[in-house]
Amino acid sequence: MRITKLELKNFKRFTDLTIDGIPEEAKLVLLIGSNGSGKSSVFDAFDYVVKQFRDDAYSPIPLENYYAKNNLKPEVSINFSDGNSISIVDKSRRSSDSSRNKISKFTGRSSIRIVPRVTNQVNLDFARNNTDGPLTFIDADERFTSDVNLYIQEIDNALRAPVFRGESADTLKIFQDYIDPLNTSLINILGGDTTTTIQIAAFQNPTAQSSGQLIFQKGESRISYDLLSHGEKQVVILLLNFIVRKPFYEDAIIFIDEMDCHLNTSLQVRLLNEITNGWVPENSQLWTASHALGFIDFARNAENAALIDLDLLNFDIPQIILPEPKDKMEVYEVALPKEIIKNVLKGYRLVTVENQNDQHYNLALGEDGFLFLPAQNSREVFMTIKEDPNKLGLRDRDYLTDEEIVSIQKRFPNLKILKYYAFENYIYHPDNIAELNWIGFDKAAYIQEIVDQKNKKLIPIVADIQVARQSYPELKEEGVKKSKSIDTITEGLQSNDLETFYPFYSIKSHYNKAYLQKFSYFIKDLVKTQWFKEKIEEILKNQEHT
């Protein structure tokens, strides 16, 4: 279930807000904006619709008056990717029969969900039906206490139920269902390993005198949930909710306010990645809100995410908001003002690179006045430098001819182009590998394997050239001369001389690295060589491709 359009009228601070154009493939919708920009109002709208459609929902206050702007009746309309919709208009509930069923698949958590310590104040019957939420989205969300008790009870039941059938409990399955997913995600998010990161180690059943407890191990220490740090608690609360309420998250709209959990920037990226790609089912959609740098960076670079910028909107006039283009760097200003960015990056030359290779380039040249930023592909690199001549871009060569490279760089001197086909051609170049001085490395044998594999795949490689070249946006620009013939590429590929065919040969796509499997290495080792550094520096510092 995916939302593609949302309309709010006379709802809280918004007179008329439309969020439209959300792609069907958007598994994550991230609302960004400064404090007071109305991000949480969207979640209030989801909660309002759910409660208006649910006949058993109790509220001591008329919600239509509570959420109304200027005493006008609030209206909310939600369109889904399957063409169905639901809405509240003039207090009337409107939906098709199939859409009405979707109401039960909205599930949300408010930003006020931190539980300092687990208590015995739970109603597990409500929790099992996922109807134990707070009255409104601004009330304290204390469902974690229910989640802890459900977690303990489900493990207990799985252990004890087989005994009454004269069977043994399947402890491996219990571990795989309840223990391992939690511990694995804690490491994926918080980093480290089993000796440095909290891991669930035990639990204590609730009694009449004491509440249930989760016990974590960190190194040699055992720590109850109550004594975890604020950030650790936030992560545990999120993960446990996904574990015990897993059935309610299938084919659902999941909305969770402020998931960034006071974590540092790198952990924010890991958290959102782990939740989006590890816990949200493929047929569901996660909505969350943040002004954290890590969240914005993840959503900007994720293919299955949409960024909705609500910053500095005039709430009193109609607003139509579309997802932000992924090549728009200004979205970072929600987290970091321009002045701070300029001061922090003073003295650095920013370079946008494709295919998420920024971390590798930064390892090689990060101390030499360059800071590499990620882009999805060569098109995003090009659009970034085209909009701002002060920005520098570095793109793969792909199937560009020498004369096209000269023409492109004459028109766009701030776009640098690799001499070889792609980034991987540099790190796996025989000269680069040779510099590592691996024992037993035979450069001639390595080159011969590359040549042999190239020749075996020559026909499909050549057949792919024309199709691939159609996607290069630079060749469609006025003033850029496109080569009439690709003979230099095809003739180069037919050669068995490495430096002749290597500029047009994709090591990543067409070489299986069989020869290298006998050696132990990481990409971080391959980008730290003097050869790699000098080759990339040469391209970045030269105004024209050589």
C-alpha positions as CSV (number, residue, x, y, z in Angstrom):
1,M,0.0,0.0,0.0
2,R,1.5,3.3,-1.1
3,I,0.2,6.9,-0.9
4,T,0.7,9.1,-4.0
5,K,-1.2,12.2,-3.0
6,L,-2.3,13.9,0.2
7,E,-4.6,17.0,0.6
8,L,-5.2,18.9,3.8
9,K,-7.7,21.8,4.0
10,N,-8.4,23.9,7.1
11,F,-6.3,21.4,9.0
12,K,-4.3,22.7,12.0
13,R,-2.0,25.4,10.5
14,F,-2.7,24.6,6.8
15,T,-5.3,26.4,4.8
16,D,-4.8,24.3,1.7
17,L,-1.8,21.9,1.4
18,T,-1.4,19.4,-1.4
19,I,1.5,16.9,-1.5
20,D,1.4,15.3,-4.9
21,G,3.6,13.3,-7.3
22,I,4.8,10.8,-4.8
23,P,6.3,8.0,-6.9
24,E,4.6,4.5,-6.5
25,E,8.1,3.1,-5.8
26,A,8.6,5.4,-2.8
27,K,8.9,3.0,0.1
28,L,10.1,6.0,2.3
29,V,8.5,9.5,2.4
30,L,10.7,11.9,4.4
31,L,9.1,15.2,5.4
32,I,11.8,17.8,6.1
33,G,11.6,21.3,7.4
34,S,12.6,23.4,10.4
35,N,10.8,23.4,13.7
36,G,7.2,24.5,13.3
37,S,7.1,23.8,9.5
38,G,4.0,21.5,9.9
39,K,5.7,18.1,9.5
40,S,3.8,16.6,12.4
41,S,0.5,18.0,11.1
42,V,0.7,15.4,8.3
43,F,0.8,12.6,10.9
44,D,-2.0,14.2,12.8
45,A,-4.0,14.1,9.6
46,F,-3.4,10.3,9.2
47,D,-4.4,9.8,12.8
48,Y,-7.5,12.0,12.4
49,V,-8.7,10.0,9.3
50,V,-8.1,6.7,11.1
51,K,-10.1,7.7,14.2
52,Q,-12.9,9.2,12.1
53,F,-13.4,6.0,10.1
54,R,-13.1,3.7,13.1
55,D,-16.5,3.4,14.7
56,D,-15.0,2.1,18.0
57,A,-12.5,5.0,18.3
58,Y,-13.2,7.0,21.5
59,S,-12.4,10.6,21.9
60,P,-13.6,12.9,24.7
61,I,-13.1,15.9,22.4
62,P,-14.6,16.5,18.9
63,L,-11.5,16.0,16.8
64,E,-13.0,18.0,13.9
65,N,-13.0,21.0,16.2
66,Y,-9.7,20.2,17.7
67,Y,-7.9,20.1,14.4
68,A,-9.9,22.9,12.6
69,K,-8.3,26.1,11.4
70,N,-10.2,29.3,12.0
71,N,-13.3,27.2,13.0
72,L,-13.7,25.8,9.4
73,K,-14.3,22.1,9.0
74,P,-11.0,20.2,8.4
75,E,-10.8,18.1,5.3
76,V,-8.3,15.3,4.5
77,S,-8.0,13.3,1.3
78,I,-5.6,10.5,0.6
79,N,-5.0,8.9,-2.8
80,F,-3.3,5.5,-3.1
81,S,-1.2,4.0,-5.9
82,D,-3.9,1.5,-6.8
83,G,-6.3,4.4,-7.7
84,N,-8.4,4.2,-4.6
85,S,-8.9,7.0,-2.1
86,I,-10.3,7.9,1.3
87,S,-11.3,11.3,2.6
88,I,-13.0,13.3,5.3
89,V,-15.0,16.1,3.7
90,D,-17.6,18.2,5.6
91,K,-17.5,15.5,8.4
92,S,-18.5,12.9,5.8
93,R,-16.4,9.8,5.3
94,R,-15.9,9.0,1.7
95,S,-14.3,5.8,0.4
96,S,-14.7,2.8,-1.8
97,D,-15.2,-0.6,-0.1
98,S,-11.7,-1.6,-0.8
99,S,-10.3,1.7,0.5
100,R,-12.2,1.4,3.7
101,N,-10.2,-1.7,4.5
102,K,-7.0,0.4,4.2
103,I,-7.9,2.4,7.3
104,S,-7.0,-0.6,9.5
105,K,-3.5,-0.6,7.9
106,F,-2.5,2.8,9.1
107,T,-0.2,2.5,12.1
108,G,1.7,5.4,13.7
109,R,4.1,6.3,16.6
110,S,4.4,9.8,17.9
111,S,7.6,11.6,18.7
112,I,6.9,11.4,22.5
113,R,7.5,7.7,22.8
114,I,10.6,7.4,25.0
115,V,9.7,5.3,28.0
116,P,12.3,5.9,30.8
117,R,11.5,2.6,32.6
118,V,9.2,-0.3,31.9
119,T,6.1,-0.5,34.1
120,N,3.3,-3.0,34.7
121,Q,0.7,-0.6,33.4
122,V,-0.3,-2.5,30.3
123,N,-3.4,-3.9,28.6
124,L,-2.1,-6.7,26.4
125,D,-5.5,-7.3,24.8
126,F,-5.4,-3.8,23.3
127,A,-1.8,-4.3,22.3
128,R,-2.4,-7.6,20.5
129,N,-5.0,-5.7,18.4
130,N,-2.7,-2.7,17.9
131,T,-5.4,-0.5,19.4
132,D,-3.4,0.7,22.4
133,G,-2.3,4.0,20.9
134,P,-2.5,7.4,22.6
135,L,-5.7,9.6,22.3
136,T,-4.0,12.0,19.9
137,F,-0.7,12.2,18.2
138,I,0.7,14.8,20.7
139,D,0.0,12.6,23.7
140,A,2.7,10.4,25.3
141,D,3.1,7.1,23.4
142,E,3.9,4.5,26.0
143,R,3.3,1.4,24.0
144,F,6.8,0.3,24.5
145,T,5.8,-1.2,27.8
146,S,3.2,-3.3,26.0
147,D,5.8,-4.2,23.4
148,V,8.2,-5.5,26.1
149,N,5.5,-7.6,27.7
150,L,4.4,-9.0,24.4
151,Y,8.0,-9.8,23.5
152,I,8.5,-11.7,26.7
153,Q,5.2,-13.4,26.5
154,E,5.7,-14.6,22.9
155,I,9.1,-16.1,23.7
156,D,7.7,-17.7,26.8
157,N,4.8,-19.2,24.8
158,A,7.1,-20.5,22.1
159,L,9.2,-22.2,24.7
160,R,6.4,-23.7,26.8
161,A,3.7,-24.6,24.4
162,P,5.5,-27.6,22.9
163,V,6.0,-29.0,26.4
164,F,2.2,-29.6,26.8
165,R,2.3,-31.5,23.5
166,G,5.2,-33.7,24.6
167,E,7.5,-32.0,22.1
168,S,10.8,-30.0,22.4
169,A,10.8,-26.3,21.7
170,D,12.4,-25.2,18.5
171,T,15.0,-22.9,20.2
172,L,16.8,-22.2,16.9
173,K,13.6,-20.8,15.4
174,I,12.9,-18.8,18.5
175,F,16.4,-17.3,18.3
176,Q,15.9,-16.5,14.6
177,D,12.5,-14.9,15.1
178,Y,13.1,-12.9,18.3
179,I,16.7,-12.7,19.3
180,D,18.9,-12.5,16.3
181,P,17.0,-9.9,14.3
182,L,17.1,-7.5,17.2
183,N,20.8,-8.0,17.9
184,T,21.8,-7.9,14.2
185,S,19.9,-4.6,13.8
186,L,21.5,-3.1,16.9
187,I,24.9,-3.7,15.4
188,N,23.9,-2.5,12.0
189,I,22.7,0.8,13.5
190,L,25.0,1.4,16.4
191,G,28.1,-0.1,14.8
192,G,30.8,-2.1,16.5
193,D,30.4,-5.8,17.3
194,T,29.1,-8.1,20.0
195,T,31.7,-6.9,22.4
196,T,31.1,-3.1,22.0
197,T,27.4,-2.8,21.2
198,I,24.4,-3.6,23.3
199,Q,22.9,-7.1,22.6
200,I,19.7,-8.6,24.1
201,A,20.9,-11.2,26.5
202,A,18.0,-12.1,28.8
203,F,14.6,-11.0,30.1
204,Q,12.9,-11.1,33.5
205,N,9.2,-12.0,33.6
206,P,6.9,-9.5,35.2
207,T,5.5,-10.3,38.7
208,A,2.9,-8.7,41.0
209,Q,5.7,-6.7,42.5
210,S,8.0,-5.9,39.6
211,S,7.7,-5.2,35.9
212,G,9.2,-7.2,33.1
213,Q,12.7,-6.3,32.1
214,L,14.9,-6.6,29.1
215,I,18.6,-7.3,30.0
216,F,21.3,-6.3,27.5
217,Q,25.0,-7.3,27.4
218,K,27.7,-4.8,26.5
219,G,31.2,-6.3,26.8
220,E,31.3,-7.9,30.3
221,S,28.5,-5.8,31.7
222,R,24.8,-6.7,31.9
223,I,22.5,-3.6,31.7
224,S,18.8,-3.4,32.1
225,Y,16.8,-1.3,29.7
226,D,16.2,1.3,32.4
227,L,20.0,2.1,32.4
228,L,20.5,2.4,28.7
229,S,21.4,5.7,27.1
230,H,18.7,7.9,25.6
231,G,19.8,7.1,22.1
232,E,20.0,3.4,22.8
233,K,16.5,3.4,24.3
234,Q,15.1,5.1,21.2
235,V,16.7,2.5,18.9
236,V,15.4,-0.4,21.1
237,I,11.9,1.0,21.2
238,L,11.8,1.3,17.4
239,L,13.1,-2.2,16.7
240,L,11.0,-4.0,19.3
241,N,7.9,-2.4,17.9
242,F,8.6,-3.8,14.5
243,I,9.3,-7.3,16.0
244,V,6.2,-7.8,18.1
245,R,3.8,-5.9,15.8
246,K,5.1,-7.3,12.5
247,P,1.7,-8.6,11.3
248,F,0.3,-5.0,11.4
249,Y,3.1,-3.6,9.2
250,E,2.3,-5.8,6.2
251,D,0.7,-3.8,3.3
252,A,0.5,-0.8,5.6
253,I,1.1,3.0,5.9
254,I,3.6,3.3,8.8
255,F,4.1,6.8,10.1
256,I,6.7,7.5,12.8
257,D,7.5,11.1,13.9
258,E,11.1,12.1,14.6
259,M,13.0,8.8,14.2
260,D,16.4,10.4,14.3
261,C,16.7,9.6,18.0
262,H,19.3,12.1,19.0
263,L,21.9,9.9,17.2
264,N,25.0,11.4,15.4
265,T,24.8,11.9,11.7
266,S,26.4,8.6,10.6
267,L,24.2,6.6,12.9
268,Q,21.1,8.5,11.6
269,V,21.9,7.2,8.1
270,R,22.3,3.6,9.4
271,L,19.1,3.8,11.4
272,L,16.9,5.0,8.5
273,N,18.5,2.5,6.1
274,E,18.0,-0.4,8.6
275,I,14.3,0.5,9.2
276,T,13.4,1.2,5.6
277,N,15.2,-1.7,3.9
278,G,15.3,-4.2,6.8
279,W,12.0,-3.8,8.7
280,V,9.4,-2.1,6.5
281,P,7.8,-4.7,4.2
282,E,8.1,-4.2,0.5
283,N,4.4,-3.7,0.1
284,S,4.3,-1.0,2.8
285,Q,5.3,2.7,3.0
286,L,7.1,4.5,5.8
287,W,6.4,8.2,6.5
288,T,8.7,10.0,8.9
289,A,9.8,13.6,9.6
290,S,13.2,15.0,10.5
291,H,15.5,17.9,10.0
292,A,18.5,15.7,10.7
293,L,21.4,15.8,8.2
294,G,21.8,12.0,8.2
295,F,18.1,11.4,7.4
296,I,18.1,14.0,4.6
297,D,21.3,12.5,3.1
298,F,19.9,9.0,3.1
299,A,16.6,10.0,1.5
300,R,18.3,12.1,-1.1
301,N,20.5,9.2,-2.2
302,A,18.0,6.3,-1.9
303,E,16.2,5.3,-5.0
304,N,13.1,4.2,-3.1
305,A,12.7,7.5,-1.1
306,A,10.8,10.7,-1.7
307,L,11.8,14.0,0.0
308,I,9.0,16.5,0.8
309,D,10.3,19.9,1.8
310,L,7.8,21.8,4.0
311,D,10.3,24.5,5.1
312,L,9.2,28.1,5.3
313,L,5.8,27.6,3.7
314,N,3.1,30.3,4.0
315,F,0.3,28.3,5.7
316,D,-2.4,30.8,4.8
317,I,-2.3,30.3,1.0
318,P,-2.8,27.2,-1.1
319,Q,0.5,25.2,-1.4
320,I,1.2,22.4,-3.8
321,I,4.4,20.5,-2.9
322,L,6.1,17.9,-5.1
323,P,9.0,15.6,-4.1
324,E,12.4,17.4,-4.2
325,P,14.7,16.5,-7.2
326,K,17.5,14.2,-6.0
327,D,20.1,16.5,-7.5
328,K,19.1,19.5,-5.5
329,M,21.8,20.1,-2.8
330,E,19.8,22.9,-1.1
331,V,17.8,20.3,0.9
332,Y,20.8,20.0,3.2
333,E,20.2,23.6,4.3
334,V,17.3,22.5,6.5
335,A,19.9,20.7,8.7
336,L,22.9,23.1,8.1
337,P,22.6,26.7,7.2
338,K,24.6,28.0,4.2
339,E,26.9,30.0,6.4
340,I,27.8,27.0,8.5
341,I,28.4,24.8,5.5
342,K,30.6,27.5,4.0
343,N,32.7,27.8,7.2
344,V,33.0,24.1,7.7
345,L,34.0,23.5,4.1
346,K,36.2,26.5,3.8
347,G,39.3,25.6,1.9
348,Y,37.8,22.5,0.4
349,R,36.8,22.0,-3.3
350,L,33.5,20.1,-3.4
351,V,33.3,17.4,-6.1
352,T,30.1,15.5,-6.9
353,V,30.8,11.9,-8.0
354,E,28.5,9.1,-9.2
355,N,27.5,5.7,-7.9
356,Q,28.1,6.4,-4.2
357,N,31.8,6.3,-4.6
358,D,32.3,9.4,-2.6
359,Q,33.6,7.5,0.5
360,H,36.4,5.9,-1.6
361,Y,37.5,9.1,-3.3
362,N,37.5,10.8,0.2
363,L,39.8,8.1,1.5
364,A,42.2,8.8,-1.3
365,L,42.1,12.6,-1.6
366,G,40.1,13.8,1.4
367,E,43.3,15.4,2.9
368,D,44.3,17.2,-0.3
369,G,41.6,19.9,-0.3
370,F,38.8,17.9,-1.9
371,L,35.5,16.8,-0.4
372,F,33.6,14.3,-2.5
373,L,29.8,14.2,-2.4
374,P,27.5,11.4,-3.6
375,A,25.2,11.3,-6.6
376,Q,23.1,8.5,-8.0
377,N,24.5,8.5,-11.5
378,S,26.3,10.5,-14.2
379,R,23.1,12.4,-15.0
380,E,22.8,13.7,-11.4
381,V,26.5,14.7,-11.5
382,F,25.9,16.6,-14.7
383,M,22.7,18.3,-13.6
384,T,24.5,19.4,-10.4
385,I,27.4,21.1,-12.2
386,K,25.1,22.5,-14.9
387,E,23.1,24.4,-12.4
388,D,26.1,25.8,-10.5
389,P,29.4,26.6,-12.4
390,N,31.2,26.8,-9.1
391,K,30.5,23.1,-8.4
392,L,32.9,20.5,-9.7
393,G,31.7,17.1,-11.0
394,L,33.5,13.9,-11.7
395,R,31.8,11.3,-14.0
396,D,32.7,8.0,-15.4
397,R,33.9,8.0,-19.0
398,D,31.5,5.2,-20.1
399,Y,31.3,5.1,-23.9
400,L,32.4,8.7,-24.7
401,T,34.9,9.3,-27.5
402,D,38.0,11.4,-27.0
403,E,36.5,14.2,-29.2
404,E,33.3,14.2,-27.2
405,I,35.2,14.5,-24.0
406,V,37.0,17.6,-25.3
407,S,33.8,19.1,-26.6
408,I,31.9,18.5,-23.3
409,Q,34.7,19.9,-21.2
410,K,35.0,23.0,-23.4
411,R,31.3,23.6,-22.8
412,F,31.3,22.6,-19.1
413,P,34.9,23.0,-17.8
414,N,33.7,22.2,-14.2
415,L,32.8,18.6,-15.3
416,K,35.7,16.2,-15.1
417,I,35.7,12.9,-16.9
418,L,37.7,9.8,-16.1
419,K,40.2,8.6,-18.7
420,Y,39.1,5.0,-18.2
421,Y,35.6,3.6,-18.4
422,A,34.7,3.9,-14.7
423,F,36.0,4.1,-11.1
424,E,36.5,0.3,-11.0
425,N,38.9,0.5,-13.9
426,Y,41.2,2.5,-11.7
427,I,41.2,0.5,-8.6
428,Y,41.6,-2.8,-10.5
429,H,44.2,-1.4,-13.0
430,P,47.2,-3.7,-13.1
431,D,49.5,-0.9,-12.2
432,N,47.4,-0.1,-9.2
433,I,47.3,-3.7,-8.0
434,A,51.1,-4.0,-8.6
435,E,51.8,-1.2,-6.2
436,L,50.3,-3.2,-3.3
437,N,53.2,-5.7,-3.7
438,W,51.1,-8.8,-3.1
439,I,53.2,-11.9,-2.7
440,G,52.6,-14.1,-5.8
441,F,51.0,-11.4,-7.9
442,D,51.8,-11.9,-11.6
443,K,51.0,-8.7,-13.5
444,A,51.3,-10.3,-16.9
445,A,49.0,-13.2,-16.0
446,Y,46.5,-10.7,-14.5
447,I,46.5,-8.6,-17.7
448,Q,46.1,-11.8,-19.8
449,E,43.0,-12.8,-17.9
450,I,41.4,-9.4,-18.4
451,V,42.2,-9.6,-22.2
452,D,40.7,-13.1,-22.4
453,Q,37.5,-12.2,-20.6
454,K,37.1,-9.1,-22.7
455,N,37.5,-11.1,-26.0
456,K,34.9,-13.7,-24.8
457,K,32.3,-11.0,-24.3
458,L,33.3,-8.7,-27.1
459,I,30.1,-9.1,-29.2
460,P,27.6,-8.3,-26.4
461,I,29.8,-5.4,-25.2
462,V,29.9,-3.8,-28.7
463,A,26.1,-4.4,-29.1
464,D,25.4,-2.5,-25.9
465,I,27.3,0.7,-26.9
466,Q,24.7,2.5,-29.0
467,V,21.9,1.9,-26.4
468,A,24.1,3.1,-23.5
469,R,25.1,6.3,-25.3
470,Q,21.5,7.4,-25.7
471,S,21.3,8.1,-22.0
472,Y,24.2,10.6,-21.8
473,P,22.6,14.1,-21.2
474,E,25.8,16.0,-22.1
475,L,25.6,14.9,-25.7
476,K,22.1,16.5,-26.0
477,E,23.4,20.0,-24.9
478,E,23.8,22.8,-27.3
479,G,27.4,23.4,-28.2
480,V,28.5,19.9,-27.5
481,K,29.6,18.0,-30.6
482,K,28.5,14.4,-30.7
483,S,30.8,12.0,-32.7
484,K,29.3,10.8,-35.9
485,S,31.0,7.4,-35.6
486,I,32.0,5.2,-32.7
487,D,34.7,3.4,-34.7
488,T,37.4,4.5,-32.2
489,I,35.5,2.8,-29.4
490,T,34.8,-0.5,-31.3
491,E,38.3,-0.6,-32.8
492,G,39.8,0.1,-29.4
493,L,37.8,-2.8,-27.8
494,Q,39.1,-5.2,-30.5
495,S,42.7,-4.5,-29.5
496,N,44.6,-6.7,-27.1
497,D,46.7,-3.9,-25.9
498,L,45.5,-2.9,-22.4
499,E,45.8,0.8,-22.7
500,T,44.0,0.8,-26.0
501,F,40.9,-1.1,-25.0
502,Y,40.8,-0.3,-21.3
503,P,39.2,3.2,-21.6
504,F,36.1,1.6,-23.2
505,Y,36.0,-1.7,-21.2
506,S,33.8,-2.0,-18.0
507,I,35.9,-3.9,-15.5
508,K,32.9,-3.9,-13.2
509,S,30.4,-5.4,-15.6
510,H,32.6,-7.7,-17.7
511,Y,35.5,-9.0,-15.6
512,N,34.8,-11.5,-12.8
513,K,38.1,-10.9,-11.0
514,A,38.8,-14.6,-10.8
515,Y,42.6,-14.1,-10.6
516,L,42.2,-11.7,-7.7
517,Q,40.3,-14.2,-5.5
518,K,43.5,-15.7,-4.2
519,F,44.3,-12.4,-2.5
520,S,42.7,-10.8,0.5
521,Y,41.9,-7.1,0.0
522,F,39.3,-4.4,0.6
523,I,38.4,-1.4,-1.7
524,K,39.8,0.9,0.9
525,D,43.2,-0.7,0.3
526,L,42.9,-0.1,-3.5
527,V,42.2,3.6,-3.3
528,K,45.1,4.4,-1.0
529,T,47.8,3.8,-3.5
530,Q,50.0,6.6,-4.9
531,W,49.1,5.5,-8.4
532,F,45.3,5.9,-7.8
533,K,45.8,9.2,-6.1
534,E,47.9,10.7,-8.8
535,K,45.6,9.6,-11.7
536,I,42.5,11.1,-10.1
537,E,44.4,14.3,-9.1
538,E,45.6,14.7,-12.6
539,I,42.0,14.6,-13.9
540,L,40.7,17.0,-11.3
541,K,43.4,19.6,-11.6
542,N,43.5,19.7,-15.4
543,Q,41.1,21.9,-17.1
544,E,40.9,19.6,-20.1
545,H,40.9,15.8,-20.4
546,T,44.2,14.4,-21.4
